[in-house]
Amino acid sequence: MEDPLPNTHSFVVRIWPKRVEDSERDTSWRGTVTHVDTGRRLHLKRLVEVPEFIAPYIVEAGGTLDLRTRLCLWMASLALPETAPD
C-alpha cells in the first residue's frame, strides 16, 4: 500500500522541566524526540536539539531549510554544552 502522504515524517516530542535546587537559575528542560517511522529517539538536554534532530529528515524528504533556520542551527551547534550536573 502506498503512503498517502509521501515525503512526510511524524515525530513525538516530550519535554519536562528539569528539577533544580537553585530556584534563582533559569529552568532547564529535558525530554525526548522520537521519529515515529523508525523509532529513532534522542534524549534532549537542550530544547534546541529538537530542530537539530528533525532538520535532516526535512532535507532527506527534498525540503530545504531557510536561511534563518540554518543560522539558528549553526549558532546552536556553537553553544557551549550545559555545565550543570545532571
Order of alpha helices (4+ residues) and beta strands (2+ residues): beta-beta-beta-alpha-alpha
